Amino acid sequence: MNFPPPPGVVTVPIRLNRPDEVKSSIDNLEAKLVNVKRGIEELLLSLDAQDKVSWPAFTTKCSSLASDLSTLQANLRKSLLMNSNEDNGEFIKNQLILPHTISPDVNPKLMALTENRVPVWNHETAPSFLRTKLSPTIEGEIAEVERDLQNINTSKNDYVKRITFLNRSLDNICSAVAEQMNQNKPSNKAKQPMFKNDETEMLVRGIYGGENILKGSNTAQRR
């Protein structure tokens, strides 16, 4: 027996806006998520199966996974619709999603779809999957990570300032040492010889060989 609605209450049937495009959008989203999931599984399996992972192979898998995520983000900006313009996902955001059935019983079809991660769709599970905001626990973890990043950036700025100060001090020391070396460097006048090579050579020949010595002087010395 169908009871009439209470006075003042109007029941409006819920209908999807452009249902074919909604189904196409959801199918495309599932396909993209399967590719991302497969890439993450392959990356984790390669890390678990090997003690030492080849760095080029690891970076290649990370690059492929990053490319899949970028493609997913680009498609989300088009609401995952083929041959459509970017609307920043407004078409998906404007769709209303409501659970058809809430039951405490185990749903085998749901387990198969979620790979045994979600066995029941009850009053505890549904709000977690339909919420549009992160849980307080996850928000707290994200805030803690952001604080750590801010502290790292602050410490990095302090290190940069210290390195800059040390470089400036080293430059001043190097300038002072170079100036002192220039002051202690002998001048060109000091490098000039205080003798003549010709006269020195003549004296050496005179002493050892008797060259250019007058005989009269020897006779006078004998007398």
FIKOLZA-1660 file (N, C-alpha, C; in steps of 0.1 Angstrom, whole numbers, plus 5000, padded with zeros to 4 digits):
% residues 223
   i   px   py   pz ch aa at
   1 5009 4988 5000  A  M  N
   1 5000 5000 5000  A  M CA
   1 5009 5012 5000  A  M  C
   2 5006 5021 4991  A  N  N
   2 5014 5034 4990  A  N CA
   2 5007 5045 4998  A  N  C
   3 5015 5050 5008  A  F  N
   3 5010 5061 5016  A  F CA
   3 5012 5074 5009  A  F  C
   4 5003 5084 5009  A  P  N
   4 5005 5097 5003  A  P CA
   4 5016 5104 5011  A  P  C
   5 5023 5113 5005  A  P  N
   5 5033 5121 5012  A  P CA
   5 5027 5130 5022  A  P  C
   6 5034 5134 5033  A  P  N
   6 5028 5143 5043  A  P CA
   6 5025 5156 5036  A  P  C
   7 5016 5164 5042  A  P  N
   7 5012 5177 5036  A  P CA
   7 5025 5186 5036  A  P  C
   8 5026 5193 5025  A  G  N
   8 5037 5203 5024  A  G CA
   8 5050 5196 5019  A  G  C
   9 5050 5183 5017  A  V  N
   9 5062 5176 5012  A  V CA
   9 5060 5172 4998  A  V  C
  10 5069 5175 4989  A  V  N
  10 5067 5172 4975  A  V CA
  10 5078 5162 4971  A  V  C
  11 5075 5151 4966  A  T  N
  11 5085 5141 4962  A  T CA
  11 5089 5144 4948  A  T  C
  12 5102 5145 4945  A  V  N
  12 5107 5147 4931  A  V CA
  12 5116 5136 4927  A  V  C
  13 5112 5129 4917  A  P  N
  13 5121 5118 4912  A  P CA
  13 5135 5123 4908  A  P  C
  14 5145 5116 4912  A  I  N
  14 5159 5120 4909  A  I CA
  14 5163 5114 4896  A  I  C
  15 5167 5123 4887  A  R  N
  15 5171 5118 4874  A  R CA
  15 5185 5124 4870  A  R  C
  16 5192 5116 4863  A  L  N
  16 5206 5121 4860  A  L CA
  16 5205 5130 4848  A  L  C
  17 5213 5140 4849  A  N  N
  17 5214 5150 4838  A  N CA
  17 5224 5144 4827  A  N  C
  18 5219 5142 4815  A  R  N
  18 5227 5136 4805  A  R CA
  18 5233 5122 4809  A  R  C
  19 5224 5112 4811  A  P  N
  19 5229 5099 4817  A  P CA
  19 5239 5092 4809  A  P  C
  20 5238 5093 4795  A  D  N
  20 5248 5086 4786  A  D CA
  20 5262 5092 4789  A  D  C
  21 5263 5105 4790  A  E  N
  21 5276 5111 4792  A  E CA
  21 5281 5108 4806  A  E  C
  22 5272 5107 4816  A  V  N
  22 5277 5103 4829  A  V CA
  22 5282 5089 4829  A  V  C
  23 5276 5080 4822  A  K  N
  23 5281 5066 4821  A  K CA
  23 5294 5066 4814  A  K  C
  24 5295 5073 4803  A  S  N
  24 5308 5074 4796  A  S CA
  24 5319 5080 4804  A  S  C
  25 5316 5090 4812  A  S  N
  25 5326 5096 4821  A  S CA
  25 5331 5086 4831  A  S  C
  26 5321 5079 4837  A  I  N
  26 5325 5069 4848  A  I CA
  26 5333 5058 4842  A  I  C
  27 5329 5053 4830  A  D  N
  27 5337 5042 4824  A  D CA
  27 5351 5047 4820  A  D  C
  28 5353 5059 4815  A  N  N
  28 5366 5064 4812  A  N CA
  28 5374 5065 4825  A  N  C
  29 5368 5070 4836  A  L  N
  29 5375 5071 4849  A  L CA
  29 5380 5058 4854  A  L  C
  30 5371 5047 4853  A  E  N
  30 5375 5034 4857  A  E CA
  30 5387 5029 4849  A  E  C
  31 5387 5031 4836  A  A  N
  31 5398 5026 4827  A  A CA
  31 5411 5033 4831  A  A  C
  32 5410 5046 4833  A  K  N
  32 5423 5054 4837  A  K CA
  32 5428 5049 4850  A  K  C
  33 5419 5047 4860  A  L  N
  33 5423 5043 4873  A  L CA
  33 5429 5029 4873  A  L  C
  34 5424 5020 4864  A  V  N
  34 5429 5007 4863  A  V CA
  34 5444 5008 4858  A  V  C
  35 5447 5016 4849  A  N  N
  35 5460 5018 4844  A  N CA
  35 5469 5023 4855  A  N  C
  36 5465 5033 4862  A  V  N
  36 5473 5038 4873  A  V CA
  36 5475 5028 4884  A  V  C
  37 5465 5020 4887  A  K  N
  37 5466 5009 4897  A  K CA
  37 5476 4999 4892  A  K  C
  38 5475 4995 4880  A  R  N
  38 5485 4985 4874  A  R CA
  38 5499 4990 4875  A  R  C
  39 5501 5003 4872  A  G  N
  39 5515 5009 4873  A  G CA
  39 5520 5009 4887  A  G  C
  40 5512 5012 4897  A  I  N
  40 5516 5012 4911  A  I CA
  40 5519 4997 4915  A  I  C
  41 5511 4988 4911  A  E  N
  41 5513 4974 4915  A  E CA
  41 5526 4969 4909  A  E  C
  42 5529 4972 4896  A  E  N
  42 5542 4968 4890  A  E CA
  42 5554 4974 4897  A  E  C
  43 5552 4986 4901  A  L  N
  43 5564 4993 4908  A  L CA
  43 5566 4986 4922  A  L  C
  44 5555 4984 4929  A  L  N
  44 5557 4977 4942  A  L CA
  44 5562 4963 4941  A  L  C
  45 5557 4956 4931  A  L  N
  45 5562 4942 4929  A  L CA
  45 5577 4942 4926  A  L  C
  46 5581 4951 4918  A  S  N
  46 5595 4951 4914  A  S CA
  46 5604 4955 4926  A  S  C
  47 5599 4963 4935  A  L  N
  47 5607 4966 4947  A  L CA
  47 5607 4954 4957  A  L  C
  48 5596 4947 4958  A  D  N
  48 5595 4936 4967  A  D CA
  48 5603 4923 4962  A  D  C
  49 5603 4922 4949  A  A  N
  49 5609 4909 4943  A  A CA
  49 5624 4910 4942  A  A  C
  50 5630 4921 4942  A  Q  N
  50 5644 4923 4940  A  Q CA
  50 5651 4930 4952  A  Q  C
  51 5663 4925 4956  A  D  N
  51 5670 4932 4966  A  D CA
  51 5676 4945 4961  A  D  C
  52 5681 4945 4949  A  K  N
  52 5687 4957 4943  A  K CA
  52 5679 4959 4930  A  K  C
  53 5673 4971 4929  A  V  N
  53 5665 4974 4917  A  V CA
  53 5674 4983 4908  A  V  C
  54 5673 4980 4895  A  S  N
  54 5681 4989 4886  A  S CA
  54 5675 5003 4886  A  S  C
  55 5684 5012 4888  A  W  N
  55 5679 5026 4889  A  W CA
  55 5673 5031 4876  A  W  C
  56 5679 5028 4864  A  P  N
  56 5672 5033 4851  A  P CA
  56 5658 5027 4850  A  P  C
  57 5656 5014 4853  A  A  N
  57 5643 5007 4852  A  A CA
  57 5633 5013 4862  A  A  C
  58 5638 5016 4874  A  F  N
  58 5630 5023 4884  A  F CA
  58 5625 5036 4880  A  F  C
  59 5634 5044 4875  A  T  N
  59 5630 5058 4870  A  T CA
  59 5621 5057 4858  A  T  C
  60 5623 5047 4850  A  T  N
  60 5614 5046 4838  A  T CA
  60 5599 5043 4843  A  T  C
  61 5598 5034 4853  A  K  N
  61 5585 5030 4858  A  K CA
  61 5578 5042 4865  A  K  C
  62 5587 5050 4872  A  C  N
  62 5581 5062 4879  A  C CA
  62 5577 5072 4869  A  C  C
  63 5584 5074 4858  A  S  N
  63 5581 5083 4847  A  S CA
  63 5568 5079 4841  A  S  C
  64 5566 5066 4838  A  S  N
  64 5554 5061 4832  A  S CA
  64 5542 5063 4841  A  S  C
  65 5544 5061 4854  A  L  N
  65 5533 5063 4864  A  L CA
  65 5529 5078 4865  A  L  C
  66 5539 5087 4865  A  A  N
  66 5537 5101 4865  A  A CA
  66 5529 5105 4852  A  A  C
  67 5533 5099 4841  A  S  N
  67 5526 5103 4828  A  S CA
  67 5511 5098 4829  A  S  C
  68 5508 5087 4835  A  D  N
  68 5494 5082 4836  A  D CA
  68 5487 5091 4845  A  D  C
  69 5493 5096 4856  A  L  N
  69 5486 5105 4865  A  L CA
  69 5483 5119 4859  A  L  C
  70 5493 5123 4851  A  S  N
  70 5491 5136 4844  A  S CA
  70 5480 5135 4834  A  S  C
  71 5479 5123 4827  A  T  N
  71 5468 5121 4817  A  T CA
  71 5455 5121 4824  A  T  C
  72 5454 5114 4836  A  L  N
  72 5442 5114 4844  A  L CA
  72 5437 5128 4848  A  L  C
  73 5447 5136 4852  A  Q  N
  73 5443 5150 4856  A  Q CA
  73 5438 5158 4844  A  Q  C
  74 5445 5156 4833  A  A  N
  74 5440 5163 4821  A  A CA
  74 5426 5159 4817  A  A  C
  75 5423 5146 4818  A  N  N
  75 5410 5141 4815  A  N CA
  75 5400 5146 4825  A  N  C
  76 5404 5147 4837  A  L  N
  76 5394 5152 4847  A  L CA
  76 5390 5166 4845  A  L  C
  77 5400 5174 4839  A  R  N
  77 5396 5188 4836  A  R CA
  77 5386 5189 4825  A  R  C
  78 5385 5178 4817  A  K  N
  78 5375 5177 4807  A  K CA
  78 5363 5168 4811  A  K  C
  79 5362 5166 4824  A  S  N
  79 5351 5157 4829  A  S CA
  79 5351 5143 4823  A  S  C
  80 5363 5139 4818  A  L  N
  80 5365 5125 4813  A  L CA
  80 5355 5122 4801  A  L  C
  81 5352 5133 4794  A  L  N
  81 5343 5131 4782  A  L CA
  81 5352 5133 4770  A  L  C
  82 5349 5124 4760  A  M  N
  82 5356 5125 4748  A  M CA
  82 5352 5137 4739  A  M  C
  83 5362 5143 4733  A  N  N
  83 5360 5154 4724  A  N CA
  83 5351 5166 4731  A  N  C
  84 5355 5169 4743  A  S  N
  84 5348 5180 4750  A  S CA
  84 5359 5190 4754  A  S  C
  85 5354 5202 4757  A  N  N
  85 5362 5213 4762  A  N CA
  85 5365 5212 4777  A  N  C
  86 5375 5219 4781  A  E  N
  86 5378 5219 4795  A  E CA
  86 5368 5227 4803  A  E  C
  87 5362 5220 4813  A  D  N
  87 5353 5227 4822  A  D CA
  87 5357 5226 4837  A  D  C
  88 5370 5222 4839  A  N  N
  88 5375 5220 4853  A  N CA
  88 5366 5210 4861  A  N  C
  89 5361 5200 4853  A  G  N
  89 5353 5190 4860  A  G CA
  89 5340 5194 4865  A  G  C
  90 5334 5205 4860  A  E  N
  90 5321 5209 4865  A  E CA
  90 5310 5199 4862  A  E  C
  91 5311 5192 4851  A  F  N
  91 5301 5183 4848  A  F CA
  91 5300 5172 4858  A  F  C
  92 5312 5167 4862  A  I  N
  92 5312 5156 4872  A  I CA
  92 5307 5161 4886  A  I  C
  93 5312 5173 4889  A  K  N
  93 5309 5179 4902  A  K CA
  93 5294 5181 4904  A  K  C
  94 5287 5184 4893  A  N  N
  94 5273 5187 4894  A  N CA
  94 5264 5175 4894  A  N  C
  95 5270 5163 4893  A  Q  N
  95 5262 5151 4894  A  Q CA
  95 5260 5146 4908  A  Q  C
  96 5248 5142 4911  A  L  N
  96 5244 5138 4925  A  L CA
  96 5245 5123 4926  A  L  C
  97 5253 5118 4935  A  I  N
  97 5255 5104 4937  A  I CA
  97 5249 5100 4950  A  I  C
  98 5240 5090 4949  A  L  N
  98 5233 5085 4961  A  L CA
  98 5234 5069 4961  A  L  C
  99 5236 5063 4973  A  P  N
  99 5236 5049 4973  A  P CA
  99 5222 5043 4971  A  P  C
 100 5222 5032 4963  A  H  N
 100 5209 5025 4960  A  H CA
 100 5204 5017 4972  A  H  C
 101 5214 5010 4979  A  T  N
 101 5210 5001 4990  A  T CA
 101 5221 5002 5001  A  T  C
 102 5216 5003 5013  A  I  N
 102 5224 5003 5025  A  I CA
 102 5221 4990 5032  A  I  C
 103 5230 4981 5034  A  S  N
 103 5228 4968 5040  A  S CA
 103 5240 4964 5048  A  S  C
 104 5237 4958 5060  A  P  N
 104 5249 4952 5068  A  P CA
 104 5254 4939 5063  A  P  C
 105 5247 4933 5053  A  D  N
 105 5251 4920 5048  A  D CA
 105 5263 4921 5038  A  D  C
 106 5271 4911 5037  A  V  N
 106 5282 4910 5028  A  V CA
 106 5277 4910 5014  A  V  C
 107 5283 4918 5005  A  N  N
 107 5278 4919 4991  A  N CA
 107 5290 4913 4982  A  N  C
 108 5287 4901 4977  A  P  N
 108 5298 4895 4969  A  P CA
 108 5302 4903 4956  A  P  C
 109 5292 4909 4950  A  K  N
 109 5295 4918 4939  A  K CA
 109 5304 4929 4942  A  K  C
 110 5301 4935 4954  A  L  N
 110 5309 4947 4958  A  L CA
 110 5323 4942 4962  A  L  C
 111 5324 4930 4968  A  M  N
 111 5338 4925 4971  A  M CA
 111 5345 4922 4958  A  M  C
 112 5338 4918 4947  A  A  N
 112 5346 4915 4935  A  A CA
 112 5350 4928 4928  A  A  C
 113 5342 4938 4929  A  L  N
 113 5345 4951 4923  A  L CA
 113 5356 4958 4930  A  L  C
 114 5357 4956 4943  A  T  N
 114 5367 4963 4952  A  T CA
 114 5379 4954 4955  A  T  C
 115 5379 4942 4949  A  E  N
 115 5390 4932 4952  A  E CA
 115 5391 4929 4967  A  E  C
 116 5379 4927 4973  A  N  N
 116 5378 4922 4987  A  N CA
 116 5382 4933 4997  A  N  C
 117 5383 4946 4992  A  R  N
 117 5386 4956 5002  A  R CA
 117 5374 4962 5009  A  R  C
 118 5362 4962 5002  A  V  N
 118 5350 4967 5008  A  V CA
 118 5339 4955 5008  A  V  C
 119 5337 4948 5019  A  P  N
 119 5328 4937 5018  A  P CA
 119 5313 4941 5020  A  P  C
 120 5310 4952 5027  A  V  N
 120 5297 4956 5029  A  V CA
 120 5295 4971 5026  A  V  C
 121 5283 4974 5023  A  W  N
 121 5280 4989 5020  A  W CA
 121 5269 4992 5031  A  W  C
 122 5274 4997 5042  A  N  N
 122 5265 4999 5054  A  N CA
 122 5266 5014 5057  A  N  C
 123 5260 5017 5069  A  H  N
 123 5260 5031 5073  A  H CA
 123 5273 5036 5078  A  H  C
 124 5283 5028 5080  A  E  N
 124 5297 5032 5083  A  E CA
 124 5305 5034 5070  A  E  C
 125 5303 5025 5061  A  T  N
 125 5311 5025 5049  A  T CA
 125 5307 5036 5039  A  T  C
 126 5294 5038 5037  A  A  N
 126 5289 5047 5027  A  A CA
 126 5294 5062 5030  A  A  C
 127 5293 5067 5042  A  P  N
 127 5297 5081 5044  A  P CA
 127 5312 5083 5041  A  P  C
 128 5320 5072 5044  A  S  N
 128 5335 5074 5041  A  S CA
 128 5338 5075 5026  A  S  C
 129 5330 5068 5018  A  F  N
 129 5333 5069 5003  A  F CA
 129 5325 5080 4997  A  F  C
 130 5315 5086 5003  A  L  N
 130 5307 5096 4997  A  L CA
 130 5311 5110 5002  A  L  C
 131 5320 5111 5012  A  R  N
 131 5324 5124 5017  A  R CA
 131 5332 5132 5007  A  R  C
 132 5330 5144 5008  A  T  N
 132 5337 5154 4999  A  T CA
 132 5349 5161 5005  A  T  C
 133 5352 5157 5018  A  K  N
 133 5363 5163 5025  A  K CA
 133 5371 5152 5032  A  K  C
 134 5384 5154 5033  A  L  N
 134 5392 5144 5039  A  L CA
 134 5389 5143 5054  A  L  C
 135 5392 5131 5059  A  S  N
 135 5389 5128 5073  A  S CA
 135 5399 5137 5082  A  S  C
 136 5395 5140 5094  A  P  N
 136 5404 5148 5103  A  P CA
 136 5418 5142 5105  A  P  C
 137 5418 5129 5105  A  T  N
 137 5431 5122 5107  A  T CA
 137 5441 5125 5095  A  T  C
 138 5435 5124 5083  A  I  N
 138 5443 5126 5071  A  I CA
 138 5447 5141 5070  A  I  C
 139 5437 5150 5073  A  E  N
 139 5440 5164 5073  A  E CA
 139 5451 5168 5083  A  E  C
 140 5451 5161 5095  A  G  N
 140 5462 5163 5104  A  G CA
 140 5475 5159 5099  A  G  C
 141 5476 5147 5092  A  E  N
 141 5488 5142 5087  A  E CA
 141 5493 5152 5076  A  E  C
 142 5484 5156 5067  A  I  N
 142 5488 5166 5057  A  I CA
 142 5494 5179 5063  A  I  C
 143 5487 5184 5073  A  A  N
 143 5492 5196 5080  A  A CA
 143 5505 5194 5086  A  A  C
 144 5508 5182 5092  A  E  N
 144 5521 5179 5098  A  E CA
 144 5532 5179 5087  A  E  C
 145 5529 5173 5075  A  V  N
 145 5538 5172 5064  A  V CA
 145 5541 5187 5059  A  V  C
 146 5531 5195 5059  A  E  N
 146 5533 5209 5054  A  E CA
 146 5542 5216 5064  A  E  C
 147 5539 5214 5077  A  R  N
 147 5548 5221 5087  A  R CA
 147 5562 5216 5086  A  R  C
 148 5564 5203 5084  A  D  N
 148 5578 5198 5082  A  D CA
 148 5585 5205 5070  A  D  C
 149 5577 5206 5059  A  L  N
 149 5582 5212 5047  A  L CA
 149 5586 5227 5049  A  L  C
 150 5577 5233 5057  A  Q  N
 150 5580 5247 5060  A  Q CA
 150 5593 5249 5069  A  Q  C
 151 5594 5239 5078  A  N  N
 151 5606 5240 5086  A  N CA
 151 5619 5237 5078  A  N  C
 152 5617 5228 5068  A  I  N
 152 5629 5224 5060  A  I CA
 152 5632 5237 5051  A  I  C
 153 5622 5244 5046  A  N  N
 153 5625 5256 5038  A  N CA
 153 5632 5267 5047  A  N  C
 154 5627 5268 5060  A  T  N
 154 5633 5278 5068  A  T CA
 154 5648 5274 5071  A  T  C
 155 5650 5261 5074  A  S  N
 155 5664 5257 5077  A  S CA
 155 5672 5259 5064  A  S  C
 156 5667 5256 5052  A  K  N
 156 5674 5258 5040  A  K CA
 156 5678 5273 5038  A  K  C
 157 5669 5282 5041  A  N  N
 157 5672 5296 5040  A  N CA
 157 5683 5300 5050  A  N  C
 158 5683 5294 5062  A  D  N
 158 5693 5297 5072  A  D CA
 158 5707 5292 5066  A  D  C
 159 5707 5280 5061  A  Y  N
 159 5719 5275 5055  A  Y CA
 159 5724 5284 5044  A  Y  C
 160 5715 5288 5035  A  V  N
 160 5719 5297 5024  A  V CA
 160 5726 5310 5029  A  V  C
 161 5720 5315 5040  A  K  N
 161 5725 5328 5046  A  K CA
 161 5739 5325 5052  A  K  C
 162 5741 5314 5058  A  R  N
 162 5754 5311 5064  A  R CA
 162 5764 5308 5053  A  R  C
 163 5760 5301 5043  A  I  N
 163 5770 5299 5032  A  I CA
 163 5774 5312 5025  A  I  C
 164 5764 5321 5023  A  T  N
 164 5767 5334 5017  A  T CA
 164 5777 5342 5026  A  T  C
 165 5774 5341 5039  A  F  N
 165 5783 5349 5049  A  F CA
 165 5797 5343 5048  A  F  C
 166 5798 5329 5048  A  L  N
 166 5812 5323 5048  A  L CA
 166 5819 5326 5034  A  L  C
 167 5811 5326 5023  A  N  N
 167 5818 5330 5010  A  N CA
 167 5823 5344 5010  A  N  C
 168 5815 5353 5016  A  R  N
 168 5819 5367 5017  A  R CA
 168 5832 5368 5026  A  R  C
 169 5832 5361 5037  A  S  N
 169 5844 5361 5046  A  S CA
 169 5856 5356 5038  A  S  C
 170 5854 5345 5031  A  L  N
 170 5866 5339 5024  A  L CA
 170 5871 5349 5013  A  L  C
 171 5861 5356 5006  A  D  N
 171 5865 5366 4996  A  D CA
 171 5873 5377 5003  A  D  C
 172 5869 5382 5014  A  N  N
 172 5877 5392 5021  A  N CA
 172 5891 5387 5025  A  N  C
 173 5892 5375 5030  A  I  N
 173 5905 5369 5034  A  I CA
 173 5914 5368 5022  A  I  C
 174 5908 5363 5011  A  C  N
 174 5916 5362 4998  A  C CA
 174 5921 5376 4993  A  C  C
 175 5913 5386 4994  A  S  N
 175 5916 5399 4990  A  S CA
 175 5927 5405 4999  A  S  C
 176 5926 5402 5012  A  A  N
 176 5937 5407 5021  A  A CA
 176 5950 5400 5019  A  A  C
 177 5950 5387 5016  A  V  N
 177 5962 5380 5014  A  V CA
 177 5969 5384 5001  A  V  C
 178 5960 5386 4990  A  A  N
 178 5966 5391 4977  A  A CA
 178 5972 5405 4979  A  A  C
 179 5965 5414 4987  A  E  N
 179 5970 5427 4988  A  E CA
 179 5984 5427 4996  A  E  C
 180 5985 5418 5006  A  Q  N
 180 5997 5417 5014  A  Q CA
 180 6008 5412 5005  A  Q  C
 181 6005 5402 4996  A  M  N
 181 6016 5397 4987  A  M CA
 181 6020 5407 4978  A  M  C
 182 6011 5416 4973  A  N  N
 182 6015 5426 4964  A  N CA
 182 6024 5436 4971  A  N  C
 183 6022 5439 4984  A  Q  N
 183 6030 5448 4991  A  Q CA
 183 6044 5443 4994  A  Q  C
 184 6045 5430 4996  A  N  N
 184 6058 5423 4999  A  N CA
 184 6065 5420 4986  A  N  C
 185 6059 5421 4975  A  K  N
 185 6066 5418 4963  A  K CA
 185 6077 5428 4960  A  K  C
 186 6089 5423 4957  A  P  N
 186 6100 5432 4954  A  P CA
 186 6098 5441 4942  A  P  C
 187 6103 5453 4942  A  S  N
 187 6101 5462 4931  A  S CA
 187 6111 5459 4920  A  S  C
 188 6109 5466 4908  A  N  N
 188 6117 5464 4897  A  N CA
 188 6131 5469 4899  A  N  C
 189 6132 5480 4907  A  K  N
 189 6145 5485 4910  A  K CA
 189 6154 5476 4918  A  K  C
 190 6148 5468 4927  A  A  N
 190 6156 5459 4935  A  A CA
 190 6161 5447 4926  A  A  C
 191 6154 5445 4916  A  K  N
 191 6159 5434 4907  A  K CA
 191 6170 5438 4898  A  K  C
 192 6173 5451 4896  A  Q  N
 192 6184 5455 4888  A  Q CA
 192 6197 5451 4894  A  Q  C
 193 6207 5446 4886  A  P  N
 193 6220 5441 4892  A  P CA
 193 6228 5454 4896  A  P  C
 194 6236 5452 4907  A  M  N
 194 6244 5462 4912  A  M CA
 194 6258 5462 4906  A  M  C
 195 6261 5454 4896  A  F  N
 195 6274 5452 4890  A  F CA
 195 6273 5451 4875  A  F  C
 196 6284 5452 4868  A  K  N
 196 6285 5451 4854  A  K CA
 196 6292 5438 4851  A  K  C
 197 6287 5431 4842  A  N  N
 197 6293 5418 4838  A  N CA
 197 6306 5419 4832  A  N  C
 198 6308 5430 4824  A  D  N
 198 6322 5431 4817  A  D CA
 198 6332 5434 4828  A  D  C
 199 6330 5443 4837  A  E  N
 199 6340 5446 4847  A  E CA
 199 6343 5433 4856  A  E  C
 200 6332 5426 4859  A  T  N
 200 6334 5414 4868  A  T CA
 200 6343 5404 4860  A  T  C
 201 6340 5402 4847  A  E  N
 201 6348 5392 4839  A  E CA
 201 6362 5397 4838  A  E  C
 202 6365 5410 4837  A  M  N
 202 6378 5415 4836  A  M CA
 202 6386 5413 4849  A  M  C
 203 6379 5415 4860  A  L  N
 203 6386 5413 4873  A  L CA
 203 6389 5398 4875  A  L  C
 204 6380 5389 4871  A  V  N
 204 6383 5375 4873  A  V CA
 204 6395 5371 4865  A  V  C
 205 6396 5375 4852  A  R  N
 205 6407 5372 4844  A  R CA
 205 6420 5378 4849  A  R  C
 206 6419 5390 4855  A  G  N
 206 6431 5396 4860  A  G CA
 206 6436 5388 4872  A  G  C
 207 6427 5383 4881  A  I  N
 207 6432 5376 4893  A  I CA
 207 6437 5363 4889  A  I  C
 208 6430 5355 4881  A  Y  N
 208 6434 5341 4878  A  Y CA
 208 6444 5340 4867  A  Y  C
 209 6444 5349 4857  A  G  N
 209 6452 5348 4846  A  G CA
 209 6462 5359 4844  A  G  C
 210 6461 5370 4852  A  G  N
 210 6471 5381 4851  A  G CA
 210 6468 5389 4839  A  G  C
 211 6457 5389 4833  A  E  N
 211 6454 5397 4822  A  E CA
 211 6452 5412 4826  A  E  C
 212 6457 5421 4816  A  N  N
 212 6455 5435 4818  A  N CA
 212 6462 5441 4831  A  N  C
 213 6472 5434 4835  A  I  N
 213 6480 5439 4847  A  I CA
 213 6493 5444 4841  A  I  C
 214 6497 5456 4845  A  L  N
 214 6509 5463 4839  A  L CA
 214 6522 5456 4846  A  L  C
 215 6532 5455 4838  A  K  N
 215 6545 5449 4843  A  K CA
 215 6552 5459 4852  A  K  C
 216 6551 5472 4849  A  G  N
 216 6558 5481 4857  A  G CA
 216 6553 5481 4872  A  G  C
 217 6542 5478 4874  A  S  N
 217 6537 5477 4888  A  S CA
 217 6544 5466 4895  A  S  C
 218 6546 5454 4888  A  N  N
 218 6553 5443 4894  A  N CA
 218 6567 5446 4898  A  N  C
 219 6574 5454 4889  A  T  N
 219 6588 5457 4892  A  T CA
 219 6589 5467 4903  A  T  C
 220 6579 5476 4904  A  A  N
 220 6580 5485 4916  A  A CA
 220 6577 5478 4929  A  A  C
 221 6569 5468 4928  A  Q  N
 221 6566 5460 4941  A  Q CA
 221 6578 5453 4945  A  Q  C
 222 6586 5447 4935  A  R  N
 222 6598 5440 4939  A  R CA
 222 6609 5449 4946  A  R  C
 223 6610 5461 4941  A  R  N
 223 6620 5470 4946  A  R CA
 223 6615 5474 4960  A  R  C
% end
